[in-house]
Amino acid sequence: MVSIVQLWLPIVVSAVFVFIASSVIHMVLQWHKPFYKGFANEDEVRAALGKSTAAPGIYLVPWCADMKKMAEPEMQAKFTQGPIAKVILRAGCAPSMGKPLALWFVFCLVISLFCAGIDGHTLAVGTPYMQVFCVTAMAAFLGYGFYTVPHGIWWGQPWGAVAIDVLDGLIYALVTAGAFGWLWPR
């Protein structure tokens, strides 16, 4: 068994490497960009949302508070006619990447910490690189790669966008595994 304390370096280094890889993916490669679209009548949409005085939160259109009402013809017609939307409203503020990037780095640290927990309980000091790599890659992929699949299943996120997110997760998992294999205690 290997303690978390012995794995502090691979935890931090893998989080830094994933942070760098995600920056390259999102700022240089930009392969997510085709899946984001704006409304042709954005000002009208913004005005309509602004009139609603809705607090920040997750909103569904059409909204059905009681599942029993889903069978009613009026509700069925709303769904059939469309549009169907999940809208996330946030409070207005100046654009800033500081807080989201800090939270993303913390998330990367947490994934690496869980990988270290799994690795530390299943692998010994001196385990060969490829064995550390394989165990870590599988654990990291569960954290980075599959979070988006429910968005495709339940919310209608385009499957192409889900696939790109899963690909990102695979890259982050391989980066994490490489760092753990490289820095595994000998």
Backbone hydrogen bonds, N-H to C=O, Kabsch-Sander energy under -0.5 kcal/mol:
donor,donor_aa,acceptor,acceptor_aa,energy
2,V,120,G,-2.2
7,L,3,S,-0.7
7,L,4,I,-1.0
8,W,5,V,-1.2
11,I,7,L,-2.0
12,V,8,W,-2.3
13,V,9,L,-2.9
14,S,10,P,-2.2
15,A,11,I,-1.7
16,V,12,V,-2.3
17,F,13,V,-2.7
18,V,14,S,-2.6
19,F,15,A,-2.3
20,I,16,V,-2.3
21,A,17,F,-2.7
22,S,18,V,-2.9
23,S,19,F,-1.7
24,V,20,I,-2.2
25,I,21,A,-2.5
26,H,22,S,-2.5
27,M,23,S,-2.5
28,V,23,S,-0.5
28,V,24,V,-1.9
29,L,24,V,-2.4
30,Q,25,I,-1.9
31,W,25,I,-0.7
33,K,30,Q,-0.9
35,F,32,H,-2.1
36,Y,33,K,-1.7
42,E,39,F,-1.1
44,E,41,N,-0.6
45,V,41,N,-2.1
46,R,42,E,-3.0
47,A,43,D,-2.2
48,A,44,E,-2.6
49,L,45,V,-2.6
50,G,46,R,-2.6
51,K,47,A,-2.0
52,S,48,A,-0.8
52,S,49,L,-0.5
53,T,50,G,-0.9
54,A,49,L,-0.6
57,G,89,L,-1.4
59,Y,57,G,-0.5
59,Y,87,V,-3.3
61,V,85,A,-2.6
69,K,66,D,-1.8
70,M,67,M,-1.1
71,A,68,K,-0.9
72,E,69,K,-1.3
76,Q,72,E,-2.5
77,A,73,P,-2.4
78,K,74,E,-1.7
79,F,75,M,-2.0
80,T,76,Q,-2.6
81,Q,77,A,-2.9
82,G,78,K,-1.9
85,A,61,V,-3.1
87,V,59,Y,-3.2
89,L,57,G,-2.9
89,L,87,V,-0.6
101,L,97,M,-2.4
102,A,98,G,-2.3
103,L,99,K,-2.7
104,W,100,P,-2.4
105,F,101,L,-2.3
106,V,102,A,-2.1
107,F,103,L,-2.5
108,C,104,W,-2.4
109,L,105,F,-2.3
110,V,106,V,-2.4
111,I,107,F,-2.6
112,S,108,C,-2.3
113,L,109,L,-2.4
114,F,110,V,-2.5
115,C,111,I,-2.3
116,A,112,S,-2.5
117,G,113,L,-2.1
118,I,114,F,-2.4
119,D,115,C,-3.3
120,G,116,A,-3.0
121,H,117,G,-1.1
122,T,118,I,-1.0
122,T,119,D,-0.8
123,L,119,D,-2.9
126,G,185,P,-2.8
127,T,124,A,-1.8
131,Q,128,P,-0.6
132,V,128,P,-2.1
133,F,129,Y,-3.1
134,C,130,M,-2.5
135,V,131,Q,-2.1
136,T,132,V,-2.5
137,A,133,F,-2.8
138,M,134,C,-2.0
139,A,135,V,-2.0
140,A,136,T,-3.1
141,F,137,A,-2.4
142,L,138,M,-1.6
143,G,139,A,-1.2
144,Y,140,A,-3.1
145,G,141,F,-2.6
146,F,141,F,-0.7
146,F,142,L,-0.6
149,V,146,F,-0.8
151,H,148,T,-1.0
152,G,148,T,-1.2
152,G,149,V,-0.7
153,I,149,V,-2.1
154,W,150,P,-3.1
155,W,150,P,-0.6
155,W,151,H,-1.1
157,Q,151,H,-2.1
161,A,158,P,-0.5
162,V,158,P,-2.1
163,A,159,W,-2.6
164,I,160,G,-2.0
165,D,161,A,-2.2
166,V,162,V,-2.5
167,L,163,A,-2.4
168,D,164,I,-2.5
169,G,165,D,-2.4
170,L,166,V,-2.2
171,I,167,L,-2.4
172,Y,168,D,-2.9
173,A,169,G,-2.3
174,L,170,L,-2.5
175,V,171,I,-2.4
176,T,172,Y,-2.5
177,A,173,A,-2.8
178,G,174,L,-2.5
179,A,175,V,-2.2
180,F,176,T,-2.4
181,G,177,A,-2.9
182,W,178,G,-2.4
183,L,179,A,-2.4
184,W,180,F,-0.7
184,W,181,G,-0.5
